[in-house]
Every structure is written in structure tokens, then in C-alpha cells.
Amino acid sequence: MSEIYDITIIGGGPAGMFAGFYSGLRGAKVQIIESLSQLGGQVSALYPEKYIHDVAGFMGIKATDLIDHLQKQVEQLPIDIRLNEIVTNLSQQKSDFEITTNRGNYQSKAVIVATGVGAFSPRRLAVEGADKLENKHVFYTIPDPERFRDKTVLIAGGGDSAIDTALMLEKVAKHVYLMHRRSQFRGMEHSVKLLERSTVELLTPYLLKQIELADDQLLLTMKEVKGEHLLQKQVDDVVVNYGFISNNKTIRQWDIQPEQQHRMFTVDRQMKTNVPLVYAIGDGVDYDGKLDLIATAFAEGPMAVSAIMKELYPDRRGPLHSTSMEL
Ligand SMILES: Cc1cc2nc3c(=O)[nH]c(=O)nc-3n(C[C@H](O)[C@H](O)[C@H](O)COP(=O)(O)OP(=O)(O)OC[C@H]3O[C@@H](n4cnc5c(N)ncnc54)[C@H](O)[C@@H]3O)c2cc1C
């Protein structure tokens, strides 16, 4: 706990990412804490392949591309990004805040809560023993496709991300199975066509019932949905793409509880909550006329950051326009 941040942003969705960048632009010492292994919030987790048509400057941009641009922007500046960390408590320590996560404690002079619809986590396999194999043989995200080079991999799921994962791993893995509980895939038509032409072996309609580890290999037992047939496959790894769930439970357990209405943080026109130096932005806030849009989230970040910088450093005159700065 040696460093004290000026601003800690809780949540790495579009609101938190742009607020993080803007904090860095204003010379603040800033960190972004995100519960998932990736930035991008709902955009990355819920609709990565969709085109967004109402972000200024783009006729239409694929959701993943928008997050890639934001990430590159954030990476230009010395901003600490903490992934796989869920903020479990926010408390006051003398004049600073203490932010507690599943991995550690941090101190910060001000906080921007950008938690959107809640902390995302992957929907996990409901199979006994799968938790003990997590990140060893059972994966919910792909950190690096090379990890699966020359391996036999089973992907579980039937949506776009399951199909994309299968097609991506087909290029490096020895063999890829795609198991889905329905015979039809929910992915986009183009992706389903690519899948049909690929070497990916489809196992439908099956559900995983048992995983056994022996000699560093997994013996998987699958059961036919609405049938009795059992199928067994030996694989190296399983990648699960069952989507994400979000929850606000951890936020409700924080010591500091900014005022909320219908589980939305109440903020003033500068995005201030009723707790001094705690601000809130993005989908998790409510005010008269609030729109749950990326464009709105982008605007709320600079408002919160500018107000915080004025409170923390009243003598520092911040530039209003980025055109008067050199990056
Ligand atoms: C299907 C769909 C389509 C959409 N299409 C559009 C569109 O076309 N145009 C548009 O403008 N908007 C669209 N939206 C809305 C847009 O995605 C949201 O307005 C935007 O994602 C809000 O950003 P955010 O950063 O406030 O919240 P989120 O995107 O929800 O991000 C919040 C982040 O905070 C993290 N978090 C929460 N709690 C914690 C915690 N305790 N510790 C650590 N991390 C935490 C979460 O894991 C998450 O990553 C769409 C939404 C959906 C679901």
C-alpha cells in the first residue's frame, strides 16, 4: 500500500476506460480496477461482434474494435490497469479511501464508481470438480491461443463467442470439438457457415456431465439432451463460453454506500455522489434525462475527472482542451 492514487476507477467498461484515459491526460495518478480478465464491460462481454452506430465519429464500428481503440488510447498513458480484481470493499481511512479487492488493498484520494450493471463473471460449468481445474485445464477466457497449440480442446457453448473460439483454436490446436446443448447454433449466419466448412467436430445436442483428470488429460462424459446416450471424449483442455452474469452484491457490502435509488447511484450535475470525493458515471448512475449510452458514459468521465482535479488541486489550472497539450 505504498502508492496513493489520485483517482481510482472501479469498473473497466467504456465509462471507466475513457475516464481513466482522461484522468491520465489531466496528470492524475490513476488506476482502473476491473473484475473480468478483459476491459470493455458490456460491450466486450455481451455483444463483441455487433456493430455500434451511435458513437461519434464512426458510421458503424464493431464493438470489439471500439474497445481495442479505447484500450490503445488508455495504454498511451501511465495508467495502472488491474484485471481479474473485484472491489469487495470501499472504506474511508483518515483522509483517503481504502479500496479492497480479492487481490489487495489500495489507497486513493478520490474514487469514480463506473460499475455499470454490476461486476461481470463468466457463467461457470456446473460439473463437480471443474472449479479445481480452472485455469489449469478448464478455461473461461483465452489468454493466449498459443496455450492450446497441438492440444485437443473441447469448447462448450453455442453462441458467437463459442463459434469464434472454436474457429480461432482450429488454427493452432490438434483437434477442436464444439459441444452444444442444441442442434442449432445461435451464432451469426456467416460464422455458422465458416464453422460448417471447418474441421471443428460438432457434438450436439450434448451436455457435459462429468470431468475426470488422469495423466494430465481430461476424460469427459457428455449426456444427450432429452436422451440417454452417453458420449466420452479424451481432451487436454475445455474452454467454456456460456456467457457472463453480472451482480451488484459486492457493491451492497461496501462500508461506503453512496446514495442510490433503484440500485442506481444518485449524482449531481458534476457526477458527484453524496459522499465527498466519490463520483459515479456510466450505466450505474441515474439523473434526470440519463441515457444508458456509450456516448453519455464518455461525456460523464471528463466531467467527474475535472471536478475531482479541482477539489484535489484547486491551485492547478487544468487545460480545457486537449489541443493545448502534447502527448
Ligand atoms: C446488447 C446491448 C447492446 C447495446 N448497444 C448499444 C449501442 O448500440 N450504443 C450504445 O451507445 N450503447 C449500447 N449499449 C449500452 C452500452 O453497452 C452501455 O451503456 C455501456 O456499456 C455502459 O458502460 P459502463 O462502463 O457504464 O458499464 P459496463 O459496460 O456495464 O461496465 C462496467 C464494468 O464494471 C465492472 N465492475 C462492476 N462492479 C465491479 C466491482 N465491484 N469490481 C470491479 N469491477 C466491477 C464490470 O465487470 C464491467 O466490466 C448496449 C447494451 C447491450 C446490453
The ligand as an ORCA input file, in Angstrom:
! r2SCAN-3c Opt
* xyz 0 1
  C     -26.983     -5.930    -26.201
  C     -26.596     -4.486    -25.927
  C     -26.444     -3.621    -26.994
  C     -26.092     -2.290    -26.761
  N     -25.947     -1.438    -27.838
  C     -25.561     -0.165    -27.635
  C     -25.399      0.737    -28.733
  O     -25.642      0.377    -29.885
  N     -24.978      2.010    -28.454
  C     -24.717      2.442    -27.181
  O     -24.322      3.609    -27.016
  N     -24.892      1.615    -26.124
  C     -25.303      0.334    -26.308
  N     -25.497     -0.494    -25.234
  C     -25.277      0.055    -23.873
  C     -23.789      0.197    -23.536
  O     -23.130     -1.036    -23.721
  C     -23.669      0.698    -22.105
  O     -24.276      1.961    -21.999
  C     -22.193      0.792    -21.689
  O     -21.570     -0.469    -21.728
  C     -22.095      1.356    -20.268
  O     -20.763      1.380    -19.905
  P     -20.298      1.339    -18.379
  O     -18.817      1.423    -18.412
  O     -21.088      2.344    -17.609
  O     -20.802     -0.060    -17.789
  P     -20.460     -1.564    -18.185
  O     -20.250     -1.699    -19.635
  O     -21.537     -2.369    -17.542
  O     -19.060     -1.840    -17.464
  C     -18.950     -1.890    -16.066
  C     -17.729     -2.695    -15.703
  O     -17.519     -2.613    -14.300
  C     -17.076     -3.856    -13.797
  N     -17.405     -3.956    -12.377
  C     -18.627     -3.854    -11.806
  N     -18.537     -3.985    -10.474
  C     -17.225     -4.160    -10.181
  C     -16.510     -4.357     -8.972
  N     -17.116     -4.407     -7.786
  N     -15.153     -4.526     -9.057
  C     -14.511     -4.481    -10.269
  N     -15.156     -4.297    -11.445
  C     -16.500     -4.134    -11.391
  C     -17.858     -4.877    -14.650
  O     -17.215     -6.152    -14.677
  C     -17.871     -4.193    -16.025
  O     -16.795     -4.598    -16.834
  C     -25.872     -1.818    -25.428
  C     -26.010     -2.711    -24.355
  C     -26.373     -4.030    -24.585
  C     -26.520     -4.979    -23.425
*
